[in-house]
Amino acid sequence: MEQKFPYHSVTVEEALEKLQSQPDGLTDEEAKRRQQEYGPNELTGKEGINPILLFLNQFKDFLILVLVIAAGVAWYAGHMVDVYVILGVIMFNAVLGFFQEYRAEKAIQALKSMLKQEAKVLRNGQLRTLEARELVPGDIIQLEEGDSIPADARLIRGKNLQTIEASLTGESLPIEKHTEPLDEKTNLGDKTNMLWKGTHVARGSATAVVAAIGGATELGKISQSLGSIKATTTNFRKKTERLAKQMAFIAIGTSTLVFLLGYFYRDYAFEEVLLVTVATLVSSIPEGLPAVITIVLAIGANRMAKQNAITREFTSTEMLGSVSVILTDKTGTLTKSVLTVGSVYLGDGSEVEVSGTGYAVDGELRHEGQSITAADNPVLQKLLLISKECNNAHLGKPKAGEGGKSAEPEVTGDPTEVALLVLAKKALAKEKGLLPEVKQIDDLPFSSEQKFRATLVEVEGQRELLVVGAPEKILKLSNRILTKQGLQELTEELRLRIQNKNDEWADKAMRVLGLAYVEADASNSVAKADEVKNLVWVGITGIVDPPRTGVQEAVSDCKSAGIRVIMVTGDHKKTGAAIAREVGILDADAGEGKYPLALQEDELEVDDRQFEELVDHVSVFTRVSPNTKLRIAEHLQSKGHLIAMTGDGVNDAPALKRADVGIAMGIRGTDVAKDASQIVLSDDNFATIVRAVREGRIVFQNVRQTSFFLLTTNFAFVSVFIITIILGWPFPLTATQILWVNLVTDGVMELGLATERGHGDIMKHKPIPRDVNILDRSVVPYILLMSVVMLGLALASFAYYLPQGEETARTAVFIVISMTQVFNTFNMRSLEYSVFGIGIFSNKYVNMAFIASVLLQLIVVYTPFLSGVFRFEKLPIVDLLIIFVLSTLVIWVAEIYKWVSRKKLDNV
């Protein structure tokens, strides 16, 4: 038997024959044999966290390789202290990165459901409840309302069956199912005689034969296809690798220059030249840079986690700040994926707005902006009664939520019926005893043929048939209308008015339902379709899948930040365009121009040139397949865009993996989507993305600023070495003294600098271009200027103190470079704004780092043991104060540089 066979194209009998099954199910022996042949009904995908691989993954950066080479050279030269320090830095970086990513993976796993899925299966002609993993092709399964579908299956029998397939196809409305065979080339979303693993039953019941399990299911195919999709190398990793190569080039170049100058120009002994070369190599490599980059990313990841965005990969924190396009699904991402009655149009011509979204009964009824009650409106009362009683949905009791707020209750039943029930509950929550007691007698379920459902009830001794269905059908079956004055004839004028409102709401992508009733004979105890006639028209309800709270503002913020938002959904074209207008992806008054406002899958079947042109100008794509989502993403990436893809369904997973930043929904998201993503939103709120983008931009800013901070010191070190060799002076610092500044002085200050918040309106700037390096030409003048100031002060102090001895002179140089770098930290808090403008002491962590760093310099110089290890000499306190004051020169020079730079920009 084949799991790939097109079972939708054959009859039920042919499907059973092909699967070698029968209506009363398989025998235990046959099921066991098939389990051995096909394996368990499980997706083959990502295993649990492997701590060893996760730890080893921290050593992939080129910058780490450069440090390993530096440690090797130091070992060859016999500088074991330097070796231990450098290796310690490497391990610190690896451990910090490991724990952050391990914690993130644990958080993702905590979001996933840990419940085992069960299935009702016929074996040996008996109905049993088994674990879903035990299913095999040919098993006969039974499903009821609310059940999750455990495998792909061909429908054998169905009673009023509808399923929700949003996680697989993107379609938010229930899909009616039937048993008739279909054309073999039918699209996945239109295979209405098939049931799919990972979806669930919204209404009715079914008996089906399992056609595919595990990796052979449609869900499994998407999961497996992720393995063949190449995830993009993160742009940030590319940037840090370029930075590492730039620094390696500088380090090797300067070390080679020092060796040549010392060996050939100054004729030093080989051992002495090697010593100087190692010192230069150590000075020209910012050993603390890998650690500080990891720290900045960790701080960014923690900030994002507090904003409900869990970062699975460190580098995605910065990547999000560089995103220029967000491809977003509609259902469950922009919208709540919860159908809600938003408007009611009564038979008397009044329109009622309904506030509140979701399943919570918080909300009120409004007419012309004023809150109303149903107590004095018999038409509204009747509509609420029909909504409540012509209904099989159920609302559970809401649980206590965070902050004392009531959480939404758990629901069962058809989503549209749930929406009607919530409407009635909203009114009843404020008006106890509004509706009379009702006794339900019989029920006529909805069917696609009759296009309505009916419930026979008894209300205050009178039997009535309550009806809900397609407005056109209900209107056709009605001949009277309920008004505040009582029953009236349903004239053609009234019919036209109702039809116009129905069309208006349909154009807004509302799902419109008509509600009516008719009195029944007291002896009638069965709801019959042929008795649904001569109805009394009551009104229509407009049901929407409302946008999530804050989405409209989030889309607006994205536009201000230069980020293009594109909707890519499996839903209908009209629905997608309506929601896009509502949230601001499309302008409210936008009309068709050279390019359409929205496109669907079949309209994208054009050549590559036309496809690319459409993607560049259209922002709403509907009824799209996973392959088209990938094609859209890949085209945008080829144009140089960094893209983020949001989604929660299985159908989103391939594009989530291919995107530069994949963002999955944590609550509603499938495990497949989460495993394919880099970031998971624990609150499922699109608005969280904007806050995360801001944090991402701050991360990149802080990585750049801390990198420049370290490079400034290292450039000053290298310059001091080269010039002192040319002048024939002794070495100005030992390798151990350099390491102290690189790792301790700089290390303390960079920790404070890594906590810096963004200055100015960072979300008004354009996205960071893909090709912008961490170290680019624009900052070279600043680094050179600060290095020259440090160099000048260091050489002056070395020349001044050299007559007092080499160790005294080195101590002075050490203090000068340490203090100038400490003061330079305040400059580096912003390369654009004056430190006095943003508040020189406004970052408490930088202030604490400043105090700690100064104390550490005093301790290492004035503590006998440490001063002996590092070969320092005590300087007079007056000399220290003079050096301290002179070191502030870097602040004043930087302020002048920033002022001149701002003036140039103002004049452009």
VENUR-V150590 format. One record per residue. N is the residue number from 1. BURIAL is I if it has 16 or more other C-alpha atoms within 10 Angstrom, else O. Layout:
BEGIN
n = {N;N}
burial = {BURIAL;BURIAL}
END
This chain:
BEGIN
n = {1;2;3;4;5;6;7;8;9;10;11;12;13;14;15;16;17;18;19;20;21;22;23;24;25;26;27;28;29;30;31;32;33;34;35;36;37;38;39;40;41;42;43;44;45;46;47;48;49;50;51;52;53;54;55;56;57;58;59;60;61;62;63;64;65;66;67;68;69;70;71;72;73;74;75;76;77;78;79;80;81;82;83;84;85;86;87;88;89;90;91;92;93;94;95;96;97;98;99;100;101;102;103;104;105;106;107;108;109;110;111;112;113;114;115;116;117;118;119;120;121;122;123;124;125;126;127;128;129;130;131;132;133;134;135;136;137;138;139;140;141;142;143;144;145;146;147;148;149;150;151;152;153;154;155;156;157;158;159;160;161;162;163;164;165;166;167;168;169;170;171;172;173;174;175;176;177;178;179;180;181;182;183;184;185;186;187;188;189;190;191;192;193;194;195;196;197;198;199;200;201;202;203;204;205;206;207;208;209;210;211;212;213;214;215;216;217;218;219;220;221;222;223;224;225;226;227;228;229;230;231;232;233;234;235;236;237;238;239;240;241;242;243;244;245;246;247;248;249;250;251;252;253;254;255;256;257;258;259;260;261;262;263;264;265;266;267;268;269;270;271;272;273;274;275;276;277;278;279;280;281;282;283;284;285;286;287;288;289;290;291;292;293;294;295;296;297;298;299;300;301;302;303;304;305;306;307;308;309;310;311;312;313;314;315;316;317;318;319;320;321;322;323;324;325;326;327;328;329;330;331;332;333;334;335;336;337;338;339;340;341;342;343;344;345;346;347;348;349;350;351;352;353;354;355;356;357;358;359;360;361;362;363;364;365;366;367;368;369;370;371;372;373;374;375;376;377;378;379;380;381;382;383;384;385;386;387;388;389;390;391;392;393;394;395;396;397;398;399;400;401;402;403;404;405;406;407;408;409;410;411;412;413;414;415;416;417;418;419;420;421;422;423;424;425;426;427;428;429;430;431;432;433;434;435;436;437;438;439;440;441;442;443;444;445;446;447;448;449;450;451;452;453;454;455;456;457;458;459;460;461;462;463;464;465;466;467;468;469;470;471;472;473;474;475;476;477;478;479;480;481;482;483;484;485;486;487;488;489;490;491;492;493;494;495;496;497;498;499;500;501;502;503;504;505;506;507;508;509;510;511;512;513;514;515;516;517;518;519;520;521;522;523;524;525;526;527;528;529;530;531;532;533;534;535;536;537;538;539;540;541;542;543;544;545;546;547;548;549;550;551;552;553;554;555;556;557;558;559;560;561;562;563;564;565;566;567;568;569;570;571;572;573;574;575;576;577;578;579;580;581;582;583;584;585;586;587;588;589;590;591;592;593;594;595;596;597;598;599;600;601;602;603;604;605;606;607;608;609;610;611;612;613;614;615;616;617;618;619;620;621;622;623;624;625;626;627;628;629;630;631;632;633;634;635;636;637;638;639;640;641;642;643;644;645;646;647;648;649;650;651;652;653;654;655;656;657;658;659;660;661;662;663;664;665;666;667;668;669;670;671;672;673;674;675;676;677;678;679;680;681;682;683;684;685;686;687;688;689;690;691;692;693;694;695;696;697;698;699;700;701;702;703;704;705;706;707;708;709;710;711;712;713;714;715;716;717;718;719;720;721;722;723;724;725;726;727;728;729;730;731;732;733;734;735;736;737;738;739;740;741;742;743;744;745;746;747;748;749;750;751;752;753;754;755;756;757;758;759;760;761;762;763;764;765;766;767;768;769;770;771;772;773;774;775;776;777;778;779;780;781;782;783;784;785;786;787;788;789;790;791;792;793;794;795;796;797;798;799;800;801;802;803;804;805;806;807;808;809;810;811;812;813;814;815;816;817;818;819;820;821;822;823;824;825;826;827;828;829;830;831;832;833;834;835;836;837;838;839;840;841;842;843;844;845;846;847;848;849;850;851;852;853;854;855;856;857;858;859;860;861;862;863;864;865;866;867;868;869;870;871;872;873;874;875;876;877;878;879;880;881;882;883;884;885;886;887;888;889;890;891;892;893;894;895;896;897;898;899;900;901;902;903;904;905;906;907;908}
burial = {O;O;I;O;O;I;I;I;I;I;I;I;O;O;I;I;O;I;I;O;I;I;I;I;I;I;I;O;O;I;I;O;O;I;I;O;O;I;I;I;I;I;I;O;O;O;O;O;O;O;O;O;O;I;I;O;O;I;I;O;O;I;I;I;O;I;I;I;O;I;I;I;I;I;I;O;O;O;I;O;O;I;I;O;I;I;I;O;I;I;I;I;I;I;O;I;I;I;O;I;I;I;O;I;I;O;I;I;I;O;I;O;O;O;O;O;O;I;I;I;I;I;I;O;O;O;O;O;O;O;O;I;I;I;I;I;I;I;I;I;I;I;I;I;I;I;I;I;I;I;I;I;I;I;I;I;I;I;I;I;I;I;I;I;I;I;I;I;I;I;I;I;I;I;I;I;I;I;I;O;I;I;O;O;O;O;O;O;I;O;I;I;I;I;I;I;I;I;I;I;I;I;I;I;I;I;I;I;I;I;I;I;I;I;I;I;I;I;I;I;O;I;I;I;O;I;O;O;O;O;I;O;O;I;I;I;I;I;I;I;I;I;I;I;O;O;I;I;O;I;I;I;O;I;I;O;O;I;I;O;I;I;I;O;O;O;O;O;O;O;O;O;I;I;I;I;I;I;I;I;I;I;I;I;I;I;I;I;I;I;I;I;I;I;I;I;I;I;I;I;I;I;I;I;I;O;I;I;I;I;I;I;I;I;I;I;I;I;I;I;I;I;I;I;I;I;I;I;I;I;I;I;I;I;I;I;I;I;I;I;I;I;I;I;I;I;I;I;O;O;I;I;I;I;I;I;I;I;I;I;I;I;I;I;I;I;O;O;O;O;O;I;I;I;O;O;O;I;I;I;I;I;I;I;I;I;I;I;I;I;I;I;I;I;I;O;O;O;O;O;O;O;O;O;O;O;O;I;I;O;I;I;I;I;I;I;I;I;I;I;I;I;I;I;I;I;I;I;O;O;O;O;O;I;I;O;O;I;O;O;I;I;I;I;I;I;O;O;O;O;O;I;I;I;I;I;I;I;O;O;O;O;I;I;I;I;I;I;I;I;I;I;O;I;I;O;I;I;I;I;I;I;I;O;O;O;O;I;O;I;O;O;O;O;I;O;O;I;O;O;I;I;O;O;I;I;O;I;I;I;I;I;I;I;I;I;I;I;I;I;O;O;O;O;O;O;I;O;O;O;O;I;O;I;I;I;I;I;I;I;I;I;I;I;I;I;I;I;O;O;I;I;O;I;I;I;I;I;I;O;I;I;I;I;I;I;I;I;I;I;I;I;I;I;I;I;I;I;I;I;I;I;I;I;I;I;O;O;O;O;O;O;O;O;O;O;I;I;I;I;I;O;O;I;O;O;O;O;O;O;I;I;O;I;I;O;O;I;I;I;I;I;I;I;I;I;O;I;I;I;I;I;I;I;I;I;I;O;O;O;I;I;I;I;I;I;I;I;I;I;I;I;I;I;I;I;I;I;I;I;I;I;I;I;I;I;I;I;I;I;I;I;I;I;I;I;I;I;I;I;I;I;O;I;I;I;I;I;I;I;I;I;I;I;I;I;I;I;I;I;I;I;I;I;I;I;I;I;I;I;I;I;I;I;I;I;I;I;I;I;I;I;O;O;I;O;O;O;O;O;I;I;I;I;I;I;I;I;I;I;I;I;I;I;I;I;I;I;I;I;I;I;I;I;I;I;O;I;O;O;O;O;I;O;O;O;I;I;O;I;O;O;I;I;I;O;O;O;O;O;O;I;I;I;I;I;I;I;I;I;I;O;I;I;I;O;I;I;I;O;I;I;O;O;O;I;I;I;I;I;I;I;I;I;I;I;I;I;I;I;I;I;I;I;I;I;I;I;I;I;I;I;I;I;I;O;O;O;O;O;O;O;I;O;I;I;I;O;I;I;O;O;I;I;O;O;I;O;O;I;I;I;O;O;O;O;I;O;O;I;I;I;I;I;O;O;O;O;O;I;O;O;I;I;O;O;I;I;I;I;I;O;I;I;I;O;I;I;O;O;O;O;O;O;O;O;O;O}
END
